[in-house]
């Protein structure tokens, strides 16, 4: 799962994909071998390591930003099926992207173990737009989830879920619908909610 670990406090380098990235339920480690790996997420509002292990990676090409994350989870939960449902109230992997320091716009992407994708376009954190309004844009996202276990069955022990997303640059209006240039710097964070 990637080859180079990312070190906290240092820039995360999003490498260009060496070839096509497959979006399906099967791992394709050869396609991701050059990606930097984010490991060791911390609990919110603390510096303590999270008990649930999560690994995540990013790649890009001229068409898409690619996201892959593997979340170890002994009890997979995911009942929300609509992009405007509160996915963060169940198991979910999240990516926040903020392209510019001097502009307020950013994106929030979430995906749960049953493959429901939430994609929020936030123009300003101070606005009072509803979840429905922030979801009302054509994302063009292609996604897949591999669930190793039985989702929504607490009578057994599950293993993990792996999510993968292809997010088209052309639909990201905050960056003019274009891929970033080599050397551009964005802010991002990976998050995870685990209720198992």
C-alpha positions as CSV (number, residue, x, y, z in Angstrom):
1,X,0.0,0.0,0.0
2,X,2.2,2.8,-1.3
3,X,6.0,2.8,-0.7
4,X,6.8,6.1,1.0
5,X,5.4,7.1,4.4
6,X,4.4,10.7,4.9
7,X,6.0,12.5,7.8
8,X,3.7,14.8,9.9
9,X,4.7,18.4,9.4
10,X,6.3,17.9,6.0
11,X,4.6,18.5,2.7
12,X,2.6,15.6,1.3
13,X,3.7,15.2,-2.4
14,X,0.9,14.1,-4.6
15,X,2.6,12.1,-7.4
16,X,1.4,11.9,-10.9
17,X,-0.2,8.5,-11.6
18,X,2.2,6.3,-13.7
19,X,-0.8,5.0,-15.8
20,X,-4.5,4.5,-15.6
21,X,-6.0,4.1,-12.1
22,X,-8.7,1.4,-11.8
23,X,-11.8,2.2,-9.8
24,X,-13.2,-1.1,-8.6
25,X,-13.4,-3.4,-5.6
26,X,-10.1,-5.0,-6.2
27,X,-6.8,-3.7,-4.9
28,X,-4.3,-2.7,-7.5
29,X,-1.1,-2.1,-5.5
30,X,1.1,-1.7,-8.6
31,X,-0.9,1.4,-9.6
32,X,-0.3,3.0,-6.2
33,X,3.3,2.0,-5.5
34,X,4.7,5.5,-5.9
35,X,2.0,7.2,-3.7
36,X,3.0,8.6,-0.3
37,X,1.1,7.0,2.5
38,X,-0.7,8.8,5.3
39,X,-0.6,6.7,8.5
40,X,-1.2,7.3,12.2
41,X,-4.3,9.5,12.4
42,X,-4.8,11.2,15.7
43,X,-8.0,11.6,17.7
44,X,-9.8,14.8,17.2
45,X,-8.8,17.7,19.5
46,X,-6.0,15.6,21.0
47,X,-2.6,14.4,19.9
48,X,-3.3,10.8,21.0
49,X,-3.1,8.2,18.2
50,X,-6.4,6.7,17.1
51,X,-6.9,3.1,17.9
52,X,-8.5,2.3,14.6
53,X,-5.8,2.1,11.9
54,X,-6.3,4.0,8.7
55,X,-4.0,4.5,5.7
56,X,-4.7,6.9,2.8
57,X,-3.1,8.0,-0.4
58,X,-3.5,10.5,-3.2
59,X,-2.4,10.5,-6.9
60,X,-3.4,12.7,-9.8
61,X,-3.4,13.0,-13.6
62,X,-4.7,15.6,-16.0
63,X,-8.3,14.4,-15.5
64,X,-8.7,13.4,-11.9
65,X,-7.5,13.5,-8.3
66,X,-7.4,9.9,-7.0
67,X,-8.1,9.0,-3.4
68,X,-7.6,5.6,-1.8
69,X,-8.0,4.8,1.9
70,X,-8.1,1.6,3.9
71,X,-9.8,1.7,7.2
72,X,-9.4,-1.3,9.6
73,X,-12.8,-1.8,11.3
74,X,-14.1,-4.7,13.4
75,X,-17.7,-3.7,13.0
76,X,-18.6,-2.1,9.7
77,X,-21.6,0.2,9.8
78,X,-23.2,2.1,7.0
79,X,-27.0,2.6,6.4
80,X,-27.0,6.1,4.8
81,X,-27.7,5.9,1.1
82,X,-28.3,9.5,0.0
83,X,-25.6,12.1,-0.6
84,X,-27.4,14.5,1.7
85,X,-27.6,12.1,4.6
86,X,-25.3,12.7,7.7
87,X,-22.7,10.2,6.8
88,X,-20.4,11.3,9.6
89,X,-22.8,9.7,12.1
90,X,-21.7,6.2,11.0
91,X,-18.4,4.7,9.7
92,X,-16.9,7.0,7.1
93,X,-13.6,8.1,5.6
94,X,-13.3,11.9,4.9
95,X,-11.1,14.1,2.8
96,X,-11.1,17.9,3.1
97,X,-9.4,19.9,0.3
98,X,-8.7,23.7,0.5
99,X,-7.0,24.9,-2.7
100,X,-6.1,28.4,-1.7
101,X,-5.0,30.0,1.6
102,X,-6.3,33.4,0.6
103,X,-9.8,32.2,-0.5
104,X,-12.4,30.6,1.7
105,X,-13.7,27.9,-0.6
106,X,-13.0,24.3,0.1
107,X,-14.4,20.8,-0.5
108,X,-15.4,17.9,1.8
109,X,-15.7,14.3,0.5
110,X,-17.0,11.4,2.5
111,X,-17.6,7.8,1.6
112,X,-19.1,5.0,3.8
113,X,-18.7,1.2,3.7
114,X,-21.7,0.7,1.4
115,X,-20.4,3.2,-1.1
116,X,-22.5,6.3,-0.5
117,X,-20.5,9.4,-1.4
118,X,-21.1,12.8,0.0
119,X,-19.4,15.7,-1.8
120,X,-19.8,19.2,-0.4
121,X,-18.7,22.4,-2.1
122,X,-18.3,25.0,0.6
123,X,-17.9,28.6,-0.7
124,X,-17.6,30.1,2.8
125,X,-17.7,28.5,6.2
126,X,-19.7,31.4,7.5
127,X,-22.6,31.1,5.1
128,X,-25.7,29.4,6.2
129,X,-26.2,27.1,3.3
130,X,-27.9,23.7,4.0
131,X,-26.3,20.3,3.4
132,X,-28.6,20.0,0.4
133,X,-27.4,23.3,-1.1
134,X,-23.7,22.4,-0.5
135,X,-24.3,19.0,-2.2
136,X,-26.1,20.5,-5.2
137,X,-23.3,20.3,-7.8
138,X,-22.4,17.8,-10.5
139,X,-19.4,16.0,-9.0
140,X,-18.7,13.4,-11.7
141,X,-17.1,11.3,-9.0
142,X,-16.5,7.6,-9.8
143,X,-16.0,5.4,-6.7
144,X,-15.8,1.9,-5.4
145,X,-15.7,0.2,-2.0
146,X,-14.3,-3.2,-1.0
147,X,-15.8,-4.3,2.3
148,X,-14.0,-7.2,4.1
149,X,-16.8,-8.2,6.4
150,X,-20.5,-8.1,6.8
151,X,-21.7,-4.5,6.9
152,X,-24.4,-3.8,9.6
153,X,-24.0,-7.2,11.3
154,X,-22.5,-6.9,14.7
155,X,-22.7,-10.6,15.4
156,X,-19.4,-11.2,13.7
157,X,-16.0,-9.6,13.4
158,X,-15.1,-7.6,10.3
159,X,-11.7,-6.6,9.0
160,X,-11.6,-3.4,6.9
161,X,-13.1,-1.4,4.1
162,X,-11.1,0.1,1.2
163,X,-12.5,3.1,-0.6
164,X,-11.3,4.7,-3.9
165,X,-12.5,7.8,-5.6
166,X,-11.7,9.6,-8.9
167,X,-12.6,13.2,-8.5
168,X,-12.7,15.1,-11.9
169,X,-10.8,18.4,-11.9
170,X,-13.3,19.8,-14.5
171,X,-16.0,19.9,-11.9
172,X,-14.0,21.7,-9.2
173,X,-15.1,25.3,-9.7
174,X,-13.0,26.6,-6.9
175,X,-9.9,25.9,-9.1
176,X,-11.5,26.9,-12.4
177,X,-12.1,23.3,-13.4
178,X,-8.5,22.7,-14.2
179,X,-5.8,20.4,-12.8
180,X,-3.3,22.1,-10.5
181,X,0.2,22.9,-11.9
182,X,3.2,21.1,-10.7
183,X,4.4,22.9,-7.5
184,X,1.0,24.2,-6.5
185,X,0.3,23.8,-2.7
186,X,-3.1,23.0,-1.2
187,X,-4.2,22.2,2.3
188,X,-5.9,18.9,3.0
189,X,-6.8,16.5,5.8
190,X,-7.9,13.0,6.0
191,X,-10.4,12.1,8.8
192,X,-12.2,9.0,9.8
193,X,-15.3,8.3,11.9
194,X,-15.4,4.8,13.5
195,X,-18.4,3.8,15.6
196,X,-17.5,0.1,15.7
